[in-house]
Amino acid sequence: MSQSLDRGLRILDEIAAGRTTLGEMSESLGVHKSTVLRLLVTLQQHHFVHREDAHHYALGRRLFDLAAFALESREVIALARPAMRRLQHAAGHSVYLATYETEEGVVVVVEVAADRGPFQMAVRVGEALPLHATASGKTLAAALPEDELGAILARAPLQVFTARTIGDAESLNAELAKVTASGFALELAEHEDYINAVAAPVRDSNGRVVAAIALTAPLVSLDARGLTAFTPQLLAACDEVSRGLGWQ
């Protein structure tokens, strides 16, 4: 275990327990004040703590953001499971639920309704997927504020995975405009050259896109026309989950 990480996490527990001054935390942890201060500065930089005044610290907004995200994700997963299973049974191919990870600029698979047949797709819970080369990623990217998406695109060149991967910002922006207009996104051998997928957004009570449900299948099983044939069922599944979250 990382000693610095362990101490940093214990500092959060100390503040939650009401020991909010440098001296109180140092004494409780049995660690020199300079070490505690160094860790507090790092936690402040990442908004896990903030200074209330010259002597006292409080838990920061990032913790509340993470707590809200964790609770929201659990709710979305619970609501999505039945709709995902029905879609998987109707299509005969794997369905997954993904959310956007702000810090990394990727989407993360949080639930899977797997096809049990010979063409089962190897989508795993916890797997990170690129925004620009997957149906779920494009669905979530299309909902991002323009400045946030621009910052992501400015970090590094878009990674090219196959001959069909979108590799430049202009083409991606044009693709995302299509996603916004149609209400769903297609992935045609863009991340893996043998996989196609279609995805659509899940919205919360404020209409904010919080997740994407994707139907994924081998290229040899479903082409673009085959995928779009399941779009009504996919959109119905997303609407069902969104209504469960309070969206009208």
N, C-alpha and C positions, 0 to 999 in steps of 0.2 A: 504494500500500500504506500502511496506517495504521502510523505509526512506533511508537506505543505498543503496538499489537497485535504488531508484529514484535519489539519488545524483550521483551514479555511472554512470547512463545513461545520466544525465545532464552534467557530466564532458565530456563525449564523444561529446555532442552537443557543449560544450564550445570550445573544441579543433578544431572541424570542423568549428566553427565560427572565428577561428584565435586567440582565447585567450589561448595561449599555455604555459604560465608560471604559477607557483604555485600561485603567487600573483594575477595575473589577474583572475584566476579561483576562488580563494578564495573571491575576492572582488565582482565578478559578481554573485556568488552563495550566498553570504552572510553567508559563512561558514568558520570557523577557518582554518588556513593553515594546522594545524596538522591533521584535519579530512580529508581535501582534499588529503594530502600526503598519509594518510593511504589507501584511496580508490585508489589512483594512483598506489600504490605498488601492491594492489590486481589485478588491471586491467593489470599491467605489467606482473604479474605472469601468467596470462591467455592470454597474447599476444594481448590484446585489445588496449593497448597503448605501446609506447616505448619512451625512452629518446633520443632526438636528440643530446643534449649537457648538460652541467651542469644545465641549467635553462629552457630548452624548451622540451615540450612533443609533440608527433605526434601520429596519429592513427596507431594502430598496424596491423600486417598481418592477425590476426584472423578475423578482421572485413571484410577484403577483401575476405578471404576464404568464410565467411558466405554469403557475397553479391553475390559472384560467384555461390555458391551452390543454393541460392534462385532463381537467374535468370535461372540457368541451370534446376532446378526442374520445374519451371514454363514452360520452353520451352519443356521439356520432357513430362510433363502432357498434354500440348496442342497438341503435335504431337501424343501422344499415344491414346488419346480418341477415334478417329475414328477406329483405328485398334483394340482397346479393344472391342468396341461395336460390330464390325463384328465377332470377335472371340466369344464373349458372345452369339450372336445370332446363330452362327453355332453350338456351343456346347450345348447351353441351360443351361449353368451354369455360376456362377459368375467368373469374371476376375478382378484382381487387379494389380496395379502398386506399386512397393516398391523400396525404396532407402536405402542406408546404412548410419546409423548415427554413425559417428566415435567416438564421445565422449562416447556414451553409449554401443557401440558394439552390436547394434541390427539393425534390418531393420524396416522401418516405412512405413506404407501404405499411399500413397499420392493420389491415385485415385482408384475408384471402378466402374466397370460396373456390376451392380447387376442383378442376376437372379430374375425375378419377380414371379417365380412359387412357388409351395408349399415347395420346398427344398432349398429356398434361403439361402445362406451362410451369416452369420452375420459378414462379414469383414467390418471394419469401417475405414474411413480416419482418420489418426492420430494414429491408433493402432500400438503398437510396437510388433514385432515378433522375436523369437529367431533365431539366425543364424544356429544353428545345427539341428533344429527340423522342419524346414519348407522348402518347395521347393524354395521359393524366397530367404530365408536366405542362403541355401546351394549354390544357384546360385551366390550370391554376395560374399559369403565367399571363393568360389573357385577362385575368381579373386583377392583376397587380397594378398599383399606381404607376403612372408613367415614369416617375423619377426613380422608384425602386427597381423597376425592370431595367431602366437605363444604367443604374449602378451595377446591377448584376452583369449586364452585357459588357460593361467597361472593365470588369475585373480581369478577364482573360478571353482569348479567342474561343469561339464555340467549338467544342470537340467534335470531330467528324468520326462517326462510328461505322457508317456504311456509305455506299455510293449515293444513297437517298437522304442522308442526314442534311438538315438545313445548317449551313456553315457560316452565314453572315447575318448581321443584325437587320439589314433591310429586308431580306427574305423572311426572316422570322417575324418581323413586325407585320408584314403582309399576311403571313399565315395566321397570326393571332387575330388579325382583323376578320378573317374568314371564320375563325372559331367563335368570336363574339357575335357575328352576324347569324351563324347557323345554330349556335347553342350547343355544339359538340365538336370534338377534335378527333381527327384520324391520325393514326400512326401506321405508315405503310413501309415496313422493312427499314425503319430509320434508326433504331437503336440496335436491334439484332436483325440480320438480313433474312431471317426466316420467320419473323413474328410481325403480325399486324394487330392493331388494337383500335378501339373507339372508346372515348370517354366523355363524360358530361359532368357539370358542376353540382355540388350540394351546397345549399345556402342556409344561413342561420336566420333568426327572426328579423334581422335588419337587412336581409338581402345580400349579406356579405358571403362570398364564396369561401367555404371553410374546408372543403374536401372535393375529391373527384372520384367517381366510380368508373372503372374501366373494364371492358370486356376484351380479353386478349386471346389470340388463337394463332396456330401455325399458318403461315402463308399458304401452304398447300390445302388448308381446310377452308379458310375464309379469305376471299379477296375483298377489295374495297366495296364492291356491290353487296357481297355477303354480309360484311360488317354493318353497312348502313341499313340493311334489312332489319337488324335488331335495334336500330336507334329508337323506335317508339317504346320498346320495352325498357331500354336503358334510361330514357328520359323519364318514363313513368316511375322507375325505381328511384331515381334522383329526386323527383318531385315528392315521392312518398317520404323519403328521409328528411327532405327539407321541411315538409309540413310538420313532421315530428319535432323539428327544431323550432317551430313557430313561424316559419315563412308562409306568407299568404300568396 
